[in-house]
Amino acid sequence: MAKLPAAFDLFAAEVQYWRLEPQYWRKVLEAAADAGLPGISSYVPWEVHEVEKGRFDFDGSTDPRRNLLGYLELVNEVGLRLAYRPGPFVCNEMAWGGHPRRIVMGDAGMMVWQADNSPAPGYMLQAREGWQPSYLHPAYLDEVRTWFAAVDAVAREFTAGKRGPIATCNLDNEVSYIVRDSYFGADYNPCVVGRGGLYHQWLARTYGSPDRLPYKQRVAAFEEVEPPRKLDDVEANLRWYFDWVAFKEWLMGEYLKTLRAMHEECGLRGVSYYTNINPHRPEGVPTNFRRFAEGTGGLVGYDFYRNPWLSYSGYSSMARVLKLMNATLPVTWSAEFMGGWWFVNLQGNRVPRNHTEFMSLAAMANGCKAISWFMFHDRHCWGDAPVSQMGHRRENHEALRSVVGVARGLKQWNSLKPVSDLAIAYYRPYMWHSHLGDPMPCADNDLHVGDPVLWGEKGGAAVAEYEGLFRLAGQAGYHAAAVDLSDAPEKLAEHKLVWLAAEPFIEESAARLLAAWVRKGGTLVVSHAWPRVDLAGQPLDFLGLGGPPDTPQKLGKGNVVWWPGTAAAEPGKEELDAVARVRSTLSLFAGKPAVRALTEPVTTMHSSEGRRTAGEPEPHNLVEAILHQAPGAKVLYLLNHHDRAVNAAVRFGRIRSGWLTEIGGIVARFPIIEGMTEVDLDRKSARVFRITQ
């Protein structure tokens, strides 16, 4: 991994110079500095600066808004860092997603091909024309190289190493074939799947010899292997189907490595490279966090757009993704975070200050170490941003100042981490199973649960259990982390209790990993299904127990607990008896939580609030408490992500006395007496406290 910037330095907000009149550049930039931001981010679109093929305007000679040189000089003068974002794809609600029109309307042989060998539609948001270039097609890379050579000739003179503002460089944007990354959506271009192409090269590197391929069909050469084009007899060919996902995860990582090498060849050195991931469900497929980190040198951000109308599920899905990032990546941060919104329908789509502030602090509570808000200013289809296109400040400007102030107020900010009571196991083959039948993975509204069925198990069913376990643990008063069994198995040792939402199959290597961890003293809780075969369908005695134990069973120094059936439910609908059972199980095997917040049941005022009758109580706990620690520092986050103002009784596991002193907000103080205190929270709000003892 390359040397990474300090996490706090990644705080930023998006400023798009070419969408602002140059007379307002300074006012907008100074507003960013006044919000406490150490930097900004800026797309530098190919589509904007290419006047004609091979000719570029970076000094404003054809349009003053294209004056990249003047803009970079001004950013440096104001004293802000800059995340430089030259694409080649930028999305950004632009006509062709940042590509010149000639690229997306070019030779179909250069484009992504779908399983039926038709070109994959491109961005299609405004212009509704064109296709998606194939990431590693030589002709496309030649075009990108020409663009980078031109724009980097300007940017390299403004890098931090030359006392300029550019500290980071974004490699492409939301790498996912422009949301065409369903299982059969990409990429069947001949350069990828043709004889001796990238797919066959990957097979050769992965397996070494054709006779080692674990496929039903035997071949004499790797070039004889065809990629899957439809789902058929999946159980018998599971490794072949899974390898197509693994290959695409590798390919996107190679694309990032290629872009990084191009920039370095063009003289852009002394910067940290990063990429950003758009929402997927399940997360990390096929946008593999580890593969992306290998491509960039370590830095990977996630894009969170959680509208007010998403309510509870918007928070819980964001928290879950952040926990996986904590488990897999060296830095957890959001490269794009909702700062306003582009929906023109105002019903339920306004982004007020309380939403911006709550979601930002909630992200930080779950381990997000930096946020780059998108956008910082209004533009052609964007509203509710912190400032206007003329630099006038709005209520969300104060939200950013407040949130950044929390991080600035903690000198140990970069090293503070959430304290977890247990971990939920993220196991990539179960995510792949859901992905196989998902027509639209590049969206996190719905989880695919259905075909293909493997050993009686629907794809996505175990993923739904995985997702729900985080919410159940939270309702039970325990903070659950994630542990990535596939890409960061070494972190198993950091946890005393792990919960696995299993399917009937598991790799032998994963089974051995878990068994060894349990024997050393860990407690493994298994729910949903008990693994009984490997990926080839061969019988497997999971953990050597001969089947699921009727009661908790010792294994070496550890324990195995079988939870028959499914524990979790839809967001906000968790059964109270399930919450109680989870709390009992965790109390027995994990002990007391590090911190817990309890609320008295609130009641509805009238039936329009979603209850059958007025006065019906809401029995679920409304407040989540999350403790962070670093050497010499303890911080408490309290989150009320519901629509009722409440008092929370806070109970600490090990802290017996001291004070809570609020960071920001009204700067209140609350005493901790015999491990307890009480704090009031407004509806949909977050409070952050420094703990002193």
C-alpha positions in Angstrom: 0.0 0.0 0.0 1.1 3.6 -0.7 1.5 6.1 2.0 -2.0 7.5 2.7 -3.0 11.0 3.8 -4.2 11.7 7.3 -7.9 10.8 7.4 -9.0 14.3 8.5 -7.3 15.8 5.4 -9.9 14.0 3.2 -12.8 16.2 4.5 -13.9 18.2 1.5 -16.9 19.3 -0.7 -17.4 19.3 -4.4 -16.8 22.6 -6.3 -17.3 22.6 -10.1 -15.6 25.6 -11.5 -16.9 25.1 -15.1 -20.5 25.3 -13.8 -19.9 28.6 -11.9 -19.2 32.0 -13.3 -15.5 32.7 -12.6 -16.4 35.9 -10.7 -17.9 33.7 -8.0 -15.1 31.2 -7.7 -13.4 33.0 -4.8 -16.6 33.5 -2.8 -17.5 29.9 -3.1 -14.0 28.7 -2.2 -13.8 31.1 0.8 -17.1 29.7 2.0 -15.6 26.2 1.9 -12.7 27.4 4.0 -15.0 29.1 6.4 -16.9 25.9 6.9 -13.7 24.4 8.3 -13.0 22.2 5.4 -9.3 21.4 4.7 -10.0 21.0 1.0 -12.4 20.6 -1.9 -12.9 18.2 -4.7 -13.4 19.1 -8.4 -14.2 17.1 -11.4 -12.1 18.1 -14.4 -14.3 16.7 -17.3 -12.8 15.6 -20.6 -16.2 16.6 -22.1 -15.7 20.2 -21.0 -12.1 20.8 -21.9 -11.8 19.0 -25.3 -12.7 21.7 -27.9 -12.1 19.2 -30.7 -10.3 16.0 -31.0 -6.7 16.6 -29.9 -7.3 20.3 -28.9 -7.9 21.3 -25.3 -8.7 24.6 -23.5 -7.3 24.9 -20.0 -6.7 28.7 -19.9 -10.2 29.9 -20.8 -9.4 31.1 -24.3 -12.7 29.7 -25.6 -14.7 30.1 -22.5 -13.6 31.7 -19.2 -15.3 28.8 -17.2 -12.7 26.5 -18.8 -9.8 28.3 -17.1 -8.4 25.4 -15.1 -5.1 27.2 -14.7 -6.7 30.2 -13.1 -8.9 28.0 -10.9 -6.0 26.0 -9.5 -4.1 29.2 -8.7 -7.1 30.5 -6.8 -7.6 27.3 -4.9 -3.9 27.5 -3.8 -4.3 31.1 -2.9 -7.3 30.4 -0.6 -5.3 27.7 1.1 -7.4 24.6 0.3 -6.3 21.1 -0.7 -7.8 19.8 -3.9 -9.0 16.3 -4.9 -8.3 16.3 -8.6 -11.0 14.3 -10.5 -10.2 14.0 -14.3 -12.2 10.9 -15.0 -12.2 9.7 -17.7 -15.8 9.0 -16.7 -17.3 11.5 -14.2 -21.1 10.8 -14.4 -22.2 14.1 -12.8 -25.5 14.4 -14.7 -23.5 15.5 -17.8 -24.6 14.8 -21.3 -22.2 11.9 -21.9 -21.0 11.4 -18.3 -17.8 13.4 -18.9 -16.7 11.6 -22.1 -16.6 13.6 -25.3 -19.6 12.6 -27.5 -17.2 11.1 -30.1 -16.0 8.6 -27.6 -19.4 7.2 -26.6 -20.7 7.3 -30.2 -17.5 5.7 -31.5 -16.7 2.2 -32.8 -18.9 -0.4 -31.3 -15.9 -2.7 -31.2 -14.4 -0.5 -28.4 -17.5 -0.8 -26.2 -18.7 -3.1 -23.4 -20.6 -6.0 -24.8 -23.4 -7.7 -23.0 -23.9 -11.5 -22.9 -25.9 -11.3 -26.1 -23.0 -9.5 -27.8 -24.9 -6.2 -28.0 -23.1 -3.0 -26.9 -24.0 -1.9 -23.4 -25.9 1.4 -23.2 -23.8 4.2 -21.8 -24.7 6.9 -19.3 -28.1 7.7 -20.9 -29.3 10.2 -18.3 -29.4 13.4 -20.4 -28.4 12.8 -24.0 -29.8 9.3 -24.1 -27.3 8.1 -26.7 -24.0 6.3 -26.8 -22.4 3.2 -25.2 -20.0 2.4 -22.4 -16.4 2.0 -23.4 -14.7 -1.3 -22.5 -12.3 -0.5 -19.6 -9.2 -2.2 -20.9 -9.8 -2.0 -24.7 -6.5 -0.8 -26.2 -8.3 1.8 -28.4 -10.1 3.3 -25.4 -6.9 3.4 -23.3 -5.1 5.2 -26.1 -7.8 7.9 -26.0 -7.6 8.1 -22.3 -3.8 8.4 -22.4 -4.1 11.4 -24.8 -6.6 13.1 -22.4 -4.4 12.4 -19.3 -1.3 13.7 -21.1 -3.0 17.0 -21.8 -4.7 17.6 -18.5 -1.9 16.2 -16.3 0.5 18.6 -18.0 -1.5 21.4 -16.2 -2.2 19.5 -12.9 1.3 18.2 -12.3 2.5 21.8 -11.7 0.0 22.2 -8.9 0.7 19.1 -6.8 1.3 19.2 -3.1 5.0 18.3 -3.8 5.3 21.6 -5.7 3.5 23.5 -3.0 0.2 23.3 -4.9 -3.2 22.2 -3.8 -3.5 18.8 -5.5 -3.1 16.2 -2.8 -5.3 13.4 -4.2 -6.3 12.1 -7.6 -9.6 10.3 -8.4 -9.1 7.3 -10.7 -12.3 7.3 -12.8 -15.6 7.5 -11.0 -17.8 4.9 -9.6 -16.2 2.1 -11.5 -19.1 -0.3 -12.4 -19.5 -0.1 -16.2 -21.8 2.9 -15.6 -24.2 0.8 -13.5 -24.1 -2.0 -16.2 -22.4 -4.5 -13.9 -25.1 -7.1 -13.5 -23.8 -10.7 -13.9 -24.5 -10.8 -17.6 -24.3 -7.1 -18.3 -20.5 -6.8 -18.8 -18.0 -7.4 -20.3 -18.1 -9.8 -23.3 -16.0 -7.6 -25.6 -13.6 -9.8 -27.7 -10.6 -8.1 -26.0 -12.0 -9.6 -22.7 -13.4 -13.0 -23.7 -11.9 -13.6 -27.1 -9.3 -16.4 -27.5 -6.3 -15.5 -25.4 -8.0 -12.4 -24.0 -8.1 -11.0 -20.5 -10.4 -13.7 -19.2 -8.2 -16.6 -20.4 -5.1 -14.7 -19.1 -6.7 -14.5 -15.7 -7.6 -18.2 -15.7 -4.0 -19.0 -16.5 -2.7 -16.8 -13.6 -5.2 -18.1 -11.2 -5.0 -21.9 -11.9 -1.6 -22.3 -13.6 -2.7 -25.4 -15.6 -6.0 -26.3 -17.3 -6.2 -29.6 -15.5 -6.5 -27.7 -12.2 -9.7 -25.9 -13.3 -12.5 -27.0 -10.9 -15.1 -27.0 -13.6 -17.6 -29.6 -14.7 -16.3 -29.4 -18.3 -12.7 -30.6 -18.8 -10.6 -28.6 -21.3 -7.1 -29.1 -22.7 -6.4 -25.3 -22.9 -7.6 -22.2 -21.1 -8.6 -20.8 -24.4 -11.4 -23.4 -24.7 -13.2 -21.9 -21.6 -16.2 -19.8 -22.5 -17.7 -17.4 -20.0 -21.2 -18.0 -18.7 -24.0 -16.4 -20.7 -27.0 -17.8 -19.0 -27.9 -19.6 -15.7 -28.1 -23.4 -16.3 -27.3 -26.2 -13.9 -25.6 -23.8 -11.5 -25.0 -26.2 -8.7 -22.9 -28.5 -10.9 -21.0 -25.5 -12.4 -20.9 -23.2 -9.4 -17.1 -22.5 -9.4 -17.4 -21.6 -13.1 -20.2 -19.1 -12.4 -18.4 -17.7 -9.3 -15.1 -17.3 -11.2 -16.8 -15.0 -13.7 -17.7 -12.6 -10.9 -14.2 -12.9 -9.4 -12.7 -12.2 -12.8 -14.7 -9.0 -13.2 -13.6 -7.9 -9.7 -10.0 -8.4 -10.8 -10.6 -6.7 -14.1 -11.9 -3.5 -12.5 -9.0 -3.5 -10.2 -6.6 -3.8 -13.1 -8.3 -0.9 -14.8 -7.6 1.3 -11.8 -3.9 0.1 -11.8 -3.7 1.0 -15.5 -5.1 4.5 -14.9 -2.7 5.1 -12.0 0.2 4.0 -14.1 -0.9 6.4 -16.9 -1.0 9.4 -14.5 2.4 8.5 -13.2 3.8 8.3 -16.7 2.3 11.7 -17.4 4.3 13.1 -14.4 1.5 13.3 -11.8 3.6 12.2 -8.8 3.5 13.0 -5.1 -0.3 12.5 -4.8 -2.5 9.8 -3.3 -4.7 8.0 -5.7 -8.2 6.9 -4.8 -11.4 5.7 -6.4 -15.0 5.9 -5.2 -17.7 3.2 -5.2 -21.3 3.7 -6.0 -24.0 2.0 -3.9 -24.5 -1.7 -4.6 -26.5 -4.4 -2.8 -25.0 -6.5 -1.6 -22.1 -4.2 -1.1 -18.7 -5.1 -2.4 -20.0 -7.2 -5.4 -18.6 -6.9 -8.0 -17.0 -3.7 -6.7 -14.5 -5.6 -4.5 -13.1 -3.2 -1.8 -9.8 -5.0 -1.6 -9.3 -5.3 -5.4 -10.0 -1.6 -5.7 -7.6 -0.7 -2.9 -4.9 -2.7 -4.6 -5.6 -0.7 -7.7 -5.3 2.7 -6.1 -2.6 2.0 -3.6 -5.0 1.8 -0.6 -7.5 4.6 -0.7 -11.1 3.8 -1.6 -14.2 5.9 -0.7 -17.9 5.1 -0.9 -20.6 7.3 -2.2 -23.6 7.8 0.1 -26.8 9.4 -1.0 -29.4 8.7 1.7 -32.5 10.8 1.2 -34.7 11.9 4.1 -37.4 9.6 2.9 -35.2 6.6 3.3 -35.5 7.1 7.1 -34.5 4.2 9.2 -33.3 1.9 6.4 -31.2 4.7 4.9 -29.2 4.9 8.2 -28.9 1.2 8.8 -27.7 0.4 5.2 -25.1 3.2 5.4 -23.9 2.0 8.8 -23.6 -1.6 7.5 -21.4 -0.6 4.5 -19.2 1.5 6.7 -18.6 -1.5 9.0 -17.5 -3.6 6.1 -15.1 -0.8 5.0 -13.7 -0.7 8.6 -13.1 -4.5 8.3 -11.4 -4.4 4.9 -9.8 -1.0 4.1 -7.0 1.0 5.7 -9.2 4.2 5.7 -13.0 4.4 5.9 -14.4 7.5 4.3 -17.1 8.8 2.0 -15.8 10.3 -1.3 -19.3 11.6 -2.1 -21.9 12.3 0.6 -25.2 13.9 0.0 -25.0 17.7 0.2 -28.2 18.6 -1.5 -29.9 16.6 -4.2 -30.8 16.6 -7.9 -34.4 15.3 -7.7 -36.7 18.1 -8.9 -39.8 16.6 -7.1 -39.7 18.5 -3.8 -42.1 16.1 -2.1 -39.9 14.3 0.4 -36.7 15.2 -1.5 -35.6 18.4 0.2 -32.3 18.0 2.2 -32.6 20.1 5.3 -29.9 20.9 7.8 -31.0 18.4 10.4 -30.8 15.6 7.8 -27.3 16.6 6.6 -26.0 17.0 10.1 -27.6 13.8 11.4 -26.5 11.5 8.6 -23.0 13.0 8.6 -22.5 12.4 12.4 -24.1 9.0 12.1 -21.6 8.1 9.4 -18.8 9.2 11.7 -20.3 7.3 14.6 -19.9 4.1 12.5 -16.3 4.7 11.6 -16.3 7.1 8.7 -13.2 9.2 9.2 -13.8 11.8 6.5 -16.6 13.1 4.4 -16.6 14.8 1.0 -20.0 16.4 0.5 -21.4 16.5 -3.0 -22.3 19.2 -4.0 -21.0 22.3 -2.1 -23.0 24.7 -4.4 -26.1 24.6 -6.4 -26.0 24.0 -10.1 -28.2 23.3 -13.1 -30.2 20.4 -11.5 -29.1 20.6 -7.9 -30.6 22.3 -4.8 -30.3 22.5 -1.0 -26.5 22.7 -1.3 -24.5 24.6 1.4 -24.1 27.6 -0.8 -25.7 29.1 -3.9 -24.0 29.4 -7.3 -23.1 33.0 -6.2 -21.6 31.8 -2.9 -24.5 32.8 -0.6 -24.5 30.6 2.4 -27.5 28.5 3.3 -28.4 26.3 6.3 -26.4 23.3 5.2 -23.3 25.5 5.3 -23.7 25.6 9.1 -24.3 21.8 9.1 -20.9 21.2 7.5 -19.2 23.7 9.9 -20.8 21.8 12.8 -19.8 18.4 11.6 -16.2 19.2 10.6 -15.9 21.0 14.0 -16.5 17.7 15.8 -13.5 16.1 14.1 -11.4 19.2 14.5 -12.2 19.3 18.2 -10.6 15.8 18.8 -6.8 15.8 18.5 -6.9 11.9 18.4 -9.4 12.0 15.5 -7.4 10.0 13.1 -6.8 7.1 15.5 -10.3 6.9 17.2 -12.2 3.8 16.3 -15.6 2.3 17.2 -15.6 -0.3 20.0 -17.5 -3.4 18.9 -19.1 -6.1 21.0 -19.4 -8.7 18.2 -18.8 -9.1 14.5 -21.2 -10.2 11.7 -19.4 -12.4 9.1 -19.2 -11.1 5.5 -18.6 -14.1 3.3 -18.1 -13.3 -0.4 -19.6 -16.5 -2.0 -22.9 -15.8 -0.3 -22.9 -12.3 -1.8 -22.0 -13.8 -5.2 -25.0 -16.1 -4.9 -27.3 -13.1 -4.7 -25.5 -11.4 -7.5 -25.9 -14.2 -9.9 -29.6 -13.5 -10.4 -29.7 -9.8 -9.7 -30.7 -7.7 -12.8 -29.6 -4.4 -11.2 -26.9 -4.8 -8.5 -25.8 -1.1 -8.9 -28.6 0.1 -6.6 -29.3 -0.5 -3.0 -33.0 0.0 -2.9 -33.9 -3.7 -3.2 -32.0 -6.9 -2.4 -32.4 -9.7 -5.0 -33.8 -12.8 -3.2 -34.6 -15.6 -5.7 -33.0 -17.6 -8.4 -30.7 -19.4 -8.7 -31.6 -21.8 -5.9 -28.5 -23.7 -4.6 -29.0 -26.8 -2.4 -32.5 -25.6 -1.6 -31.4 -22.0 -0.7 -32.6 -18.9 -2.6 -29.9 -16.5 -3.7 -29.9 -13.4 -1.4 -31.8 -15.1 1.5 -28.7 -15.4 3.7 -27.6 -11.9 2.7 -31.0 -10.6 4.0 -30.2 -12.3 7.3 -26.6 -10.8 7.3 -28.1 -7.3 6.8 -30.8 -7.8 9.5 -28.4 -9.1 12.1 -26.7 -5.7 12.4 -30.1 -4.1 13.1 -31.0 -6.9 15.6 -27.8 -6.5 17.5 -28.3 -2.7 17.7 -31.9 -3.2 19.0 -30.4 -5.6 21.6 -28.0 -2.9 22.7 -24.8 -4.3 21.2 -22.6 -2.7 18.6 -21.8 -5.1 15.8 -18.8 -4.7 13.5 -18.2 -6.7 10.3 -15.5 -9.2 9.7 -14.5 -10.1 6.1 -13.8 -13.8 6.0 -12.7 -13.7 2.3 -10.5 -10.6 2.1 -9.4 -9.8 5.7 -9.6 -13.1 7.6 -6.7 -12.1 9.8 -9.1 -9.7 11.6 -11.0 -12.6 13.0 -8.5 -12.6 15.9 -9.8 -9.1 16.9 -13.3 -10.5 17.8 -14.5 -12.8 20.6 -17.9 -13.5 19.1 -18.8 -13.8 15.4 -22.2 -14.4 13.9 -22.5 -16.2 10.5 -25.7 -16.1 8.4 -24.9 -19.2 6.5 -26.0 -21.1 3.4 -25.9 -24.8 2.9 -22.4 -24.5 1.2 -19.1 -23.1 2.3 -15.5 -23.4 1.0 -13.3 -25.8 2.9 -10.8 -23.1 3.5 -13.4 -20.9 5.2 -14.6 -23.8 7.3 -11.1 -24.5 8.4 -10.5 -20.8 9.2 -13.6 -20.6 11.4 -12.9 -23.9 13.2 -9.3 -22.8 14.0 -10.6 -19.5 15.4 -13.2 -21.2 17.6 -10.7 -23.7 19.0 -8.6 -20.7 20.1 -11.5 -19.4 22.2 -13.9 -17.7 19.9 -17.7 -18.1 19.9 -19.4 -18.7 16.6 -23.1 -18.3 16.3 -24.6 -19.8 13.1 -28.1 -19.0 11.8 -30.3 -19.4 8.7 -28.7 -22.6 7.4 -26.0 -25.1 8.4 -23.3 -25.7 5.8 -23.1 -29.3 4.6 -21.4 -29.2 1.2 -18.4 -27.4 -0.4 -18.6 -25.3 -3.6 -18.3 -28.5 -5.7 -21.3 -30.0 -3.9 -19.2 -32.5 -2.0 -20.3 -33.4 1.5 -18.6 -31.3 4.2 -18.7 -31.8 8.0 -18.7 -28.1 9.0 -16.6 -27.6 12.2 -16.4 -31.4 12.6 -19.6 -31.5 14.6 -21.5 -33.9 12.4 -24.3 -31.3 12.0 -25.8 -28.4 13.9 -25.7 -28.9 17.7 -28.9 -28.9 19.6 -27.3 -26.9 22.4 -24.2 -24.7 22.6 -21.2 -26.9 22.2 -17.6 -26.5 23.2 -15.0 -26.8 20.4 -11.5 -26.5 21.8 -11.4 -23.3 24.0 -14.4 -21.8 22.2 -18.1 -22.3 21.6 -20.5 -23.1 18.7 -24.1 -21.9 18.9 -26.7 -22.9 16.4 -29.7 -20.6 15.9 -32.3 -22.6 14.0 -34.0 -20.7 11.3 -33.8 -17.0 10.5 -33.3 -14.3 13.2 -33.7 -11.1 11.2 -36.6 -9.2 9.6 -37.2 -6.2 7.5 -35.9 -2.8 8.7 -37.9 -1.5 11.6 -39.9 -4.7 11.9 -37.7 -6.8 14.1 -39.7 -9.1 16.4 -39.3 -8.2 20.0 -38.9 -11.9 21.0 -36.0 -12.1 18.5 -34.4 -9.0 20.0 -34.7 -10.6 23.4 -33.2 -13.9 22.3 -30.3 -12.1 20.6 -29.7 -10.1 23.7 -29.7 -13.2 25.8 -27.3 -15.0 23.5 -24.9 -12.1 23.3 -25.1 -11.5 27.1 -24.2 -15.1 27.7 -21.3 -15.4 25.3 -20.1 -11.8 24.8 -20.8 -10.3 28.2 -22.1 -6.7 28.8 -21.9 -4.3 25.8 -19.4 -1.5 25.9 -22.3 1.0 26.1 -26.0 0.8 25.7 -28.8 3.4 25.5 -32.3 2.5 26.7 -35.5 4.5 26.0 -39.0 4.3 27.4 -41.6 3.3 24.8 -43.2 6.3 23.0 -46.8 6.2 21.7 -48.3 7.4 18.4 -50.7 10.4 18.4 -53.0 9.2 15.6 -53.4 6.4 13.1 -51.8 8.3 10.2 -48.4 7.7 11.8 -48.5 4.1 10.6 -50.1 2.4 13.6 -53.4 0.7 13.6 -54.8 2.8 16.5 -53.9 6.0 18.2 -51.8 5.6 21.4 -50.2 2.3 20.3 -46.7 2.2 21.8 -43.5 1.9 19.7 -41.7 -0.8 21.7 -38.4 -0.8 19.8 -35.4 1.0 21.3 -35.0 4.4 19.7 -31.4 5.4 20.5 -28.1 3.8 19.5 -25.0 4.4 21.5 -21.5 3.9 20.0 -18.3 4.2 21.9 -15.0 5.2 20.2 -11.6 4.8 21.7 -8.0 5.7 21.0 -4.9 6.0 23.3 -5.8 8.8 25.7 -9.3 9.4 24.3 -12.9 8.1 24.6 -15.8 9.5 22.7 -19.5 8.6 22.8 -22.0 9.0 19.9 -25.8 8.9 20.7 -28.0 8.6 17.6 -31.8 9.0 17.6 -32.8 8.0 14.1 -36.5 8.0 14.8 -39.3 10.6 14.8 -39.7 11.0 18.5 -37.7 13.1 21.0 -36.6 10.9 23.9 -34.5 10.6 27.0 -31.9 7.9 26.9 -30.6 6.0 29.9 -27.0 5.4 29.0 -25.3 2.3 30.6 -21.5 1.7 30.3 -19.9 -1.7 30.6 -16.6 -0.7 32.2 -16.7 3.1 32.7 -17.9 3.7 36.3 -17.6 7.4 36.7 -16.7 10.6 34.9 -18.3 13.2 32.7 -19.8 13.5 29.2 -18.9 16.9 27.7 -20.6 17.7 24.4 -18.5 18.5 21.4 -20.4 21.1 19.4 -24.1 21.4 19.9 -25.2 23.1 23.1 -22.0 22.0 24.9 -23.8 20.3 27.7 -22.3 18.2 30.5 -23.7 15.0 32.1 -22.2 13.1 35.0 -21.5 9.4 34.9 -22.4 7.9 38.2 -22.0 4.2 38.9 -21.7 3.6 35.1 -24.9 5.4 34.3 -26.2 8.8 33.0 -29.2 10.2 31.2 -29.2 12.3 28.0 -32.0 13.9 26.1 -32.2 13.7 22.3 -34.4 15.5 19.8 -36.0 13.5 17.0 -33.6 12.5 14.2 -30.6 13.9 15.9 -27.1 13.0 17.0 -25.0 14.2 20.0 -21.3 13.6 20.4 -19.5 13.7 23.8 -15.9 13.5 25.0 -15.7 11.2 28.0 -13.4 12.2 30.9 -12.7 10.1 34.0 
